[in-house]
């Protein structure tokens, strides 16, 4: 699905070769500031490489319409931004940004249940804890149903048990729905447990260390 | 009515400079370091108005379409230059170009409609109407755009996370900037709206006061003032709206990426 060749972004990240297959679960681990988030932003096309090529389904990413691409390849930030308002308005906001109609009550309630956020849809997002904010942001992304999910530390604000449960849930949903999942995580153990492919970023260089998806 | 006008001799105006002396004294006494700007503002105001008085007399006594146009072009150039100077170092070259086009564009739409459709001035270049009304509309549009630019630049900085989140989720740059554009427009037109709310009750506007002082009947002066206020509202709104609708794009590159996001 993604094919990266000789990609360079400033002095932050260098990828000689990387392939992400459709329908796979890929984990990226490594030191903080090592370029993991940059990699996801390059795949989401909110950043463009200085050199090299990124191909998506065989097409050069540089020539793809950015907005159309991001609607298929959605990125969840490590510290997601919640828009002032309610849980409901935040969930609907994602759909609005994609130029789509509002979701019904049942779909909103279902996605909150999936991410384990037991809150009223009309609750103010100001009252959510760090972990709850992350779950809501994840729910907002899941509701979009995009083909590719790029998740940057989606469970970073949770304790170990909650983190494991949340990652297991995301991976299960991705596999059930045939989505491609690329996630950055700080835990190599979690990555090994859940992912088909494991990449390690070190000092701005990336290499695949585990591949047991095939 | 004209005979009732009290003529003002230069020495009488000189008496009004006493205000400046008093303020200068207060500033000195309180150690508020604003003496220089007070003196500069007073001197510049005096010289600029005296020069403008001679220029207007010359132009009104010798009306010519090219002269009227020249004055309007100079006013627009001064307005654009003032906005650009105010944000020196904070505006990208492309945003400067947007100001250069939208400030004159929005002001002229309101101005030409007011002069040719509402007042129907004869001849079309009549400087007695064209110049003072242009000054008010262009001056207020300049203030509106200045507020719009300020809000837009500040919000694209302090709300970068919100814009980025929207882009990550698949928003177009326009949708990602929606809140910023609305807030900037709101900030830009608010002073004009507040002005309109208080007009005639809290204060009598300068133009109307001037007309009444020079002998025009209050009812005609008020009709002019209402028209001019609406033209000002039009000028501020059109120019700011145009600026914001085009200006937000300069914060994004061709790949719909926020410029300077990393």
HADDOCK unambig.tbl for C-alpha pairs under 7 A between the chains (distance, minus, plus):
assign (segid A and resid 44 and name CA) (segid B and resid 168 and name CA) 7.00 0.50 0.50
assign (segid A and resid 46 and name CA) (segid B and resid 168 and name CA) 6.91 0.50 0.50
assign (segid A and resid 46 and name CA) (segid B and resid 257 and name CA) 5.39 0.50 0.50
assign (segid A and resid 47 and name CA) (segid B and resid 257 and name CA) 6.82 0.50 0.50
assign (segid A and resid 66 and name CA) (segid B and resid 255 and name CA) 5.84 0.50 0.50
assign (segid A and resid 66 and name CA) (segid B and resid 256 and name CA) 6.22 0.50 0.50
assign (segid A and resid 67 and name CA) (segid B and resid 170 and name CA) 5.44 0.50 0.50
assign (segid A and resid 67 and name CA) (segid B and resid 171 and name CA) 6.56 0.50 0.50
assign (segid A and resid 67 and name CA) (segid B and resid 172 and name CA) 6.02 0.50 0.50
assign (segid A and resid 70 and name CA) (segid B and resid 168 and name CA) 6.48 0.50 0.50
assign (segid A and resid 70 and name CA) (segid B and resid 169 and name CA) 6.62 0.50 0.50
assign (segid A and resid 70 and name CA) (segid B and resid 170 and name CA) 4.76 0.50 0.50
assign (segid A and resid 71 and name CA) (segid B and resid 169 and name CA) 6.60 0.50 0.50
assign (segid A and resid 71 and name CA) (segid B and resid 170 and name CA) 4.58 0.50 0.50
assign (segid A and resid 74 and name CA) (segid B and resid 168 and name CA) 6.12 0.50 0.50
assign (segid A and resid 74 and name CA) (segid B and resid 169 and name CA) 5.62 0.50 0.50
assign (segid A and resid 74 and name CA) (segid B and resid 170 and name CA) 6.97 0.50 0.50
assign (segid A and resid 75 and name CA) (segid B and resid 168 and name CA) 5.30 0.50 0.50
assign (segid A and resid 75 and name CA) (segid B and resid 169 and name CA) 6.52 0.50 0.50
assign (segid A and resid 81 and name CA) (segid B and resid 161 and name CA) 6.33 0.50 0.50
assign (segid A and resid 81 and name CA) (segid B and resid 162 and name CA) 5.98 0.50 0.50
assign (segid A and resid 81 and name CA) (segid B and resid 165 and name CA) 6.12 0.50 0.50
assign (segid A and resid 94 and name CA) (segid B and resid 169 and name CA) 6.16 0.50 0.50
assign (segid A and resid 97 and name CA) (segid B and resid 166 and name CA) 6.67 0.50 0.50
assign (segid A and resid 97 and name CA) (segid B and resid 169 and name CA) 6.72 0.50 0.50
assign (segid A and resid 97 and name CA) (segid B and resid 170 and name CA) 6.00 0.50 0.50
assign (segid A and resid 97 and name CA) (segid B and resid 171 and name CA) 4.31 0.50 0.50
assign (segid A and resid 97 and name CA) (segid B and resid 175 and name CA) 6.64 0.50 0.50
assign (segid A and resid 98 and name CA) (segid B and resid 170 and name CA) 5.49 0.50 0.50
assign (segid A and resid 98 and name CA) (segid B and resid 171 and name CA) 5.74 0.50 0.50
